[in-house]
Amino acid sequence: MSSNSWGPNESASVVLSEEAWLQGAFVSSIAYGALLVLFIQCFSLLLKQTKRSNYRSKVPFLVIVFLIFMFGTFFMSTSMKFNQLSFIENRNYPGGPSAYENDMFAIPVDSLGNVSFTLSQWLCDALIIWRYMLIFKGCNAPIWIVVTLPVLLFLGSFVVGILFLLQLSATSPFVSSGINWTIPYFSISLAINIFVTIAIVARLLLFRRRIASVLGPNHGSQYTSVAAMIIESAALFSVFSILFLVPFGLNSSVSQIFLQSMGQVQACATILIILRAASGKAWSAETQTTLMSKHQPPRRTLGSIQMSKIGPFTSSGKSGSETAVGPCLNDSFSGSDFKSASSILAVNGVSIVKDVETYADAHSLEDSASDRV
């Protein structure tokens, strides 16, 4: 019983459950507000960028963003109506508003919300898998190895999601008898996002390490910063999924706080990815090539000497003691220094020869240089 004399004549567990449902509605409203702002920013930016020359690449993203927002709006509307039914119109339901919310998942208004939630989750999962494939494009592993696990998980999520919706159309996940498809469905969706999150973060960390070793730590930071990795991998939704699944598995009312906002959080994470892509800040198929090439030295210069003005090596003497005149600043090298001379040329940005060790190699340098320019 409540210690407050003005409080409801309910047990502490019932009061806690009602508080969880109400707090979940508040958190969901905040998340929907963030979704609304992101939708306006992203949709207006995509619409501004859409032209006759590129509409085929922009229109699919416009449709995806609109559908995600529409599903989120449907879910939010039905959730608010459901809370109104439980806390106001049916407040005397046996067990109180929380019991009504736990028992009445199958009524039409909540069924519409559940369908919208599931469709939005499938769409967001498909898009995060697409981002995963895009970031891993060009890696050494065959593409079928890269995509097999996430695609299988997505197919499993689709099948189990249908069973989950069929279950909700007849009963509630909180009072279900027999197989409860709630945990399997959300677990598969969580597995997709955790796998993709870890894979994308690992890929970006590896790339940051490589590019920092070549170009310095300041290059490519917009793709490899902590914020970029969190957004690109939709890690925010993975965190919310865990915050829901753990209490739900423990049969705790706390899970209801995160259940109502999961759809909005995933929608926000997905639109953030599209917004970064539309702003030119997200990873694309050409990102790695662009970052590694735009800082390379000019291919036709070596120091301040034009390649067309570089003369051939000249040599004199016999094998083992010959000397050569290098093409950079008329440097003179002995036969034992031919390898280091080649290294100097590579450091200056033009790889003319891989190795110069013999008298014949020195005489053939002119042909090599002209072939590579």
C-alpha positions as CSV (number, residue, x, y, z in Angstrom):
1,M,0.0,0.0,0.0
2,S,1.2,3.5,-0.6
3,S,2.5,5.4,2.4
4,N,1.0,8.6,1.0
5,S,-2.5,9.2,2.4
6,W,-3.5,10.9,-0.8
7,G,-2.0,8.2,-2.9
8,P,-3.8,5.4,-4.7
9,N,-4.9,2.3,-2.9
10,E,-2.5,0.1,-4.8
11,S,0.6,-1.9,-3.9
12,A,4.1,-0.5,-4.4
13,S,4.7,-2.8,-7.4
14,V,1.5,-1.5,-9.2
15,V,2.5,2.1,-8.5
16,L,6.0,1.5,-9.8
17,S,4.5,0.0,-13.0
18,E,2.2,2.9,-13.5
19,E,5.1,5.3,-13.0
20,A,7.2,3.4,-15.5
21,W,4.5,3.6,-18.2
22,L,4.0,7.3,-17.6
23,Q,7.8,8.1,-17.5
24,G,8.2,6.0,-20.7
25,A,5.6,8.3,-22.4
26,F,7.6,11.3,-21.4
27,V,10.8,9.9,-22.7
28,S,9.1,8.9,-25.9
29,S,7.8,12.4,-26.4
30,I,11.3,13.8,-26.0
31,A,12.7,11.3,-28.5
32,Y,9.9,12.2,-30.9
33,G,10.7,15.9,-30.6
34,A,14.3,15.1,-31.6
35,L,13.0,13.0,-34.5
36,L,10.8,15.8,-35.7
37,V,13.8,18.2,-35.7
38,L,16.1,15.7,-37.5
39,F,13.4,15.0,-40.0
40,I,12.9,18.7,-40.9
41,Q,16.7,19.2,-41.2
42,C,17.3,16.0,-43.2
43,F,14.3,16.2,-45.5
44,S,14.8,19.9,-46.3
45,L,18.5,19.4,-47.1
46,L,17.7,16.4,-49.3
47,L,15.0,18.3,-51.1
48,K,17.3,21.3,-51.6
49,Q,20.0,19.0,-53.1
50,T,17.6,17.2,-55.4
51,K,17.9,18.2,-59.0
52,R,16.9,16.7,-62.4
53,S,20.4,15.4,-62.8
54,N,20.5,13.5,-59.5
55,Y,16.9,12.8,-58.5
56,R,17.4,9.1,-58.9
57,S,19.9,9.0,-56.1
58,K,18.1,11.5,-53.9
59,V,14.5,10.4,-54.1
60,P,15.1,7.0,-52.4
61,F,16.5,8.8,-49.4
62,L,13.6,11.2,-49.4
63,V,11.2,8.3,-49.3
64,I,13.1,6.5,-46.6
65,V,13.2,9.6,-44.4
66,F,9.5,10.3,-44.9
67,L,8.5,6.7,-44.1
68,I,10.6,6.6,-41.0
69,F,9.1,9.8,-39.8
70,M,5.6,8.7,-40.7
71,F,6.0,5.4,-38.8
72,G,7.3,7.3,-35.8
73,T,4.4,9.6,-35.9
74,F,1.9,6.8,-36.1
75,F,3.5,5.1,-33.2
76,M,3.6,8.3,-31.1
77,S,0.0,9.0,-31.8
78,T,-1.2,5.6,-30.9
79,S,1.0,5.5,-27.8
80,M,-0.5,8.8,-26.6
81,K,-4.0,7.5,-27.3
82,F,-3.2,4.3,-25.5
83,N,-2.0,6.2,-22.4
84,Q,-5.2,8.3,-22.5
85,L,-7.3,5.1,-22.5
86,S,-5.4,3.6,-19.6
87,F,-4.9,6.6,-17.3
88,I,-8.1,8.5,-18.0
89,E,-10.9,6.6,-19.8
90,N,-10.3,3.3,-18.1
91,R,-8.7,4.3,-14.9
92,N,-10.9,1.9,-12.8
93,Y,-9.8,-1.1,-14.8
94,P,-8.9,-4.0,-12.4
95,G,-5.3,-3.5,-11.4
96,G,-5.1,0.1,-12.5
97,P,-3.8,1.8,-15.7
98,S,-0.6,-0.3,-15.8
99,A,-2.7,-3.5,-15.8
100,Y,-4.8,-2.1,-18.7
101,E,-1.6,-1.3,-20.7
102,N,-0.2,-4.7,-20.0
103,D,-3.4,-6.5,-21.0
104,M,-4.7,-4.5,-24.0
105,F,-1.9,-4.7,-26.5
106,A,-4.4,-6.3,-29.0
107,I,-6.8,-3.4,-29.3
108,P,-6.8,-1.7,-32.7
109,V,-5.2,1.5,-31.6
110,D,-2.2,-0.3,-30.1
111,S,-2.0,-2.8,-32.9
112,L,-1.5,0.1,-35.4
113,G,1.3,1.4,-33.2
114,N,2.9,-2.0,-33.0
115,V,2.8,-2.5,-36.8
116,S,4.3,1.0,-37.3
117,F,7.0,0.3,-34.8
118,T,8.0,-3.0,-36.4
119,L,7.9,-1.7,-40.0
120,S,10.1,1.2,-38.9
121,Q,12.5,-1.2,-37.2
122,W,12.8,-3.3,-40.3
123,L,13.5,-0.2,-42.5
124,C,16.1,1.1,-40.0
125,D,17.8,-2.3,-39.7
126,A,18.0,-2.6,-43.5
127,L,19.6,0.9,-43.8
128,I,22.2,0.2,-41.1
129,I,23.2,-3.0,-42.9
130,W,23.5,-1.0,-46.1
131,R,25.8,1.4,-44.3
132,Y,27.8,-1.5,-43.0
133,M,28.2,-2.9,-46.6
134,L,29.2,0.6,-47.8
135,I,31.9,1.0,-45.2
136,F,33.3,-2.4,-45.8
137,K,33.3,-2.0,-49.5
138,G,36.8,-2.6,-50.8
139,C,38.1,-4.6,-47.9
140,N,40.2,-7.7,-48.5
141,A,37.5,-10.2,-47.6
142,P,35.0,-11.3,-50.3
143,I,31.8,-9.4,-50.1
144,W,29.7,-12.5,-49.5
145,I,31.6,-13.2,-46.3
146,V,31.1,-9.6,-45.2
147,V,27.3,-9.6,-45.7
148,T,26.3,-13.2,-44.8
149,L,25.8,-12.8,-41.1
150,P,23.9,-9.5,-41.0
151,V,21.7,-10.5,-43.9
152,L,20.8,-13.8,-42.2
153,L,20.1,-11.9,-39.0
154,F,17.9,-9.5,-40.9
155,L,15.9,-12.4,-42.5
156,G,15.5,-13.9,-39.1
157,S,14.3,-10.6,-37.7
158,F,11.7,-10.4,-40.5
159,V,10.4,-13.9,-39.8
160,V,10.3,-13.5,-36.0
161,G,8.9,-10.0,-36.4
162,I,5.9,-11.4,-38.2
163,L,5.3,-13.9,-35.4
164,F,5.8,-11.1,-32.9
165,L,3.0,-9.1,-34.6
166,L,0.7,-12.1,-34.8
167,Q,1.2,-12.6,-31.1
168,L,0.5,-9.0,-30.2
169,S,-2.7,-9.1,-32.3
170,A,-4.1,-11.7,-29.9
171,T,-2.5,-11.1,-26.5
172,S,0.2,-9.0,-24.7
173,P,3.9,-9.7,-24.4
174,F,3.6,-9.1,-20.6
175,V,0.9,-11.8,-20.1
176,S,1.6,-14.2,-22.9
177,S,1.4,-17.9,-22.4
178,G,3.6,-20.3,-24.4
179,I,6.3,-18.9,-26.6
180,N,6.8,-15.2,-26.1
181,W,8.3,-13.8,-29.3
182,T,9.2,-10.5,-27.7
183,I,12.6,-11.4,-26.5
184,P,13.6,-13.4,-29.6
185,Y,12.5,-10.5,-31.9
186,F,14.2,-7.7,-30.0
187,S,17.3,-9.9,-29.4
188,I,17.8,-10.5,-33.1
189,S,17.4,-6.8,-33.8
190,L,19.9,-6.1,-31.0
191,A,22.3,-8.7,-32.4
192,I,22.1,-7.0,-35.8
193,N,22.9,-3.6,-34.4
194,I,25.6,-4.8,-32.0
195,F,27.4,-6.7,-34.7
196,V,27.2,-3.8,-37.1
197,T,28.2,-1.4,-34.4
198,I,31.3,-3.4,-33.5
199,A,32.2,-4.0,-37.1
200,I,31.9,-0.4,-38.2
201,V,33.7,1.0,-35.2
202,A,36.6,-1.5,-35.7
203,R,36.8,-0.6,-39.4
204,L,36.9,3.1,-38.7
205,L,39.5,2.7,-35.9
206,L,41.6,0.6,-38.2
207,F,41.3,3.2,-41.0
208,R,42.1,6.1,-38.5
209,R,45.3,4.3,-37.4
210,R,46.4,3.8,-41.0
211,I,45.7,7.3,-42.2
212,A,47.3,8.8,-39.1
213,S,50.5,6.9,-39.7
214,V,50.6,8.2,-43.3
215,L,49.1,11.6,-43.2
216,G,49.1,12.6,-39.5
217,P,46.4,12.5,-36.9
218,N,44.4,15.5,-38.1
219,H,43.4,14.0,-41.5
220,G,40.1,12.3,-42.0
221,S,38.9,13.1,-38.4
222,Q,35.3,13.8,-39.6
223,Y,35.0,10.2,-40.6
224,T,36.9,8.6,-37.6
225,S,36.1,10.7,-34.6
226,V,34.2,9.2,-31.7
227,A,31.0,11.1,-32.6
228,A,31.3,9.9,-36.2
229,M,31.7,6.3,-35.1
230,I,28.7,6.5,-32.7
231,I,26.5,8.0,-35.5
232,E,27.7,5.8,-38.3
233,S,27.1,2.6,-36.3
234,A,23.8,3.6,-34.7
235,A,25.2,2.7,-31.3
236,L,22.6,4.8,-29.5
237,F,19.9,2.3,-30.5
238,S,22.0,-0.7,-29.3
239,V,22.3,1.0,-25.9
240,F,18.5,1.5,-25.7
241,S,17.8,-2.1,-26.8
242,I,20.0,-3.4,-23.9
243,L,18.3,-1.0,-21.5
244,F,15.0,-2.5,-22.5
245,L,15.9,-6.2,-22.9
246,V,17.7,-6.7,-19.6
247,P,14.8,-5.4,-17.4
248,F,12.2,-7.1,-19.6
249,G,14.1,-10.5,-19.2
250,L,14.1,-9.9,-15.4
251,N,10.4,-9.1,-15.5
252,S,11.0,-5.6,-14.2
253,S,8.6,-2.6,-14.8
254,V,11.6,-0.5,-15.7
255,S,11.6,-2.0,-19.2
256,Q,8.4,-0.1,-19.9
257,I,10.3,3.2,-19.7
258,F,12.5,2.2,-22.6
259,L,10.0,0.2,-24.6
260,Q,8.0,3.2,-25.7
261,S,11.0,5.2,-26.9
262,M,12.9,2.5,-28.7
263,G,11.3,3.1,-32.0
264,Q,11.9,6.9,-31.8
265,V,15.5,6.4,-30.8
266,Q,16.2,4.0,-33.7
267,A,14.5,6.4,-36.1
268,C,16.7,9.3,-34.8
269,A,19.8,7.2,-35.2
270,T,18.9,6.3,-38.8
271,I,18.0,9.8,-39.9
272,L,21.3,11.0,-38.3
273,I,23.2,8.7,-40.6
274,I,21.2,10.0,-43.7
275,L,21.8,13.6,-42.5
276,R,25.5,13.1,-42.3
277,A,25.5,11.5,-45.7
278,A,23.5,14.4,-47.2
279,S,25.9,16.9,-45.6
280,G,28.9,15.2,-47.1
281,K,30.3,14.1,-43.7
282,A,29.4,10.4,-43.8
283,W,31.6,7.6,-45.2
284,S,31.1,6.8,-48.8
285,A,32.4,4.3,-51.3
286,E,35.1,6.8,-52.4
287,T,36.1,8.1,-48.9
288,Q,39.2,6.0,-48.4
289,T,40.5,6.7,-52.0
290,T,39.8,10.4,-51.6
291,L,41.5,10.8,-48.2
292,M,44.6,8.8,-49.3
293,S,45.0,10.6,-52.7
294,K,44.2,14.2,-52.1
295,H,47.2,14.7,-49.9
296,Q,49.7,12.8,-52.1
297,P,52.5,14.9,-53.6
298,P,52.3,15.8,-57.3
299,R,53.1,12.9,-59.5
300,R,55.1,14.9,-62.1
301,T,57.5,16.7,-59.7
302,L,60.4,15.6,-57.6
303,G,61.3,18.4,-55.2
304,S,61.5,21.4,-57.5
305,I,62.6,19.6,-60.6
306,Q,60.2,18.6,-63.3
307,M,60.2,15.0,-64.3
308,S,60.6,16.0,-67.9
309,K,63.9,17.6,-67.0
310,I,65.4,14.7,-65.1
311,G,68.2,13.1,-66.9
312,P,69.3,9.5,-66.7
313,F,71.7,8.0,-64.3
314,T,75.3,8.0,-65.6
315,S,77.8,5.5,-64.3
316,S,81.4,4.7,-64.6
317,G,83.7,2.0,-63.3
318,K,83.2,-1.7,-62.9
319,S,80.6,-3.7,-61.0
320,G,80.9,-3.1,-57.3
321,S,82.7,0.3,-57.5
322,E,80.6,2.2,-60.1
323,T,79.1,5.6,-59.3
324,A,76.0,7.3,-60.7
325,V,74.7,10.8,-60.9
326,G,71.3,11.0,-59.3
327,P,68.4,12.9,-60.9
328,C,67.8,15.0,-57.7
329,L,70.2,17.9,-57.2
330,N,72.9,16.1,-59.2
331,D,73.6,13.8,-56.2
332,S,76.3,11.3,-56.7
333,F,76.0,7.8,-55.4
334,S,78.3,4.9,-55.2
335,G,77.3,1.4,-56.1
336,S,76.6,0.5,-52.5
337,D,74.3,3.5,-52.1
338,F,72.0,2.7,-55.1
339,K,69.3,1.3,-52.8
340,S,69.3,4.4,-50.6
341,A,69.1,6.6,-53.7
342,S,66.0,4.8,-54.8
343,S,64.5,5.3,-51.3
344,I,65.1,9.0,-51.5
345,L,63.3,9.3,-54.8
346,A,60.3,7.4,-53.3
347,V,60.1,9.7,-50.2
348,N,60.0,12.8,-52.5
349,G,56.8,11.4,-53.9
350,V,57.8,9.7,-57.1
351,S,58.7,6.0,-57.3
352,I,61.0,5.7,-60.2
353,V,62.6,2.4,-59.5
354,K,62.2,-0.1,-56.7
355,D,65.9,-1.1,-56.6
356,V,69.2,-0.2,-58.3
357,E,71.9,-2.7,-57.6
358,T,73.7,-3.5,-60.9
359,Y,75.4,-1.6,-63.7
360,A,72.6,-2.7,-66.1
361,D,69.9,-1.4,-63.8
362,A,71.6,2.0,-63.7
363,H,71.7,2.2,-67.5
364,S,68.0,1.3,-67.9
365,L,66.8,4.0,-65.5
366,E,65.9,6.4,-68.2
367,D,63.4,4.0,-69.8
368,S,61.9,3.2,-66.3
369,A,61.4,6.9,-65.6
370,S,59.7,7.6,-68.9
371,D,57.4,4.7,-68.5
372,R,56.2,5.7,-65.1
373,V,55.7,9.4,-65.7
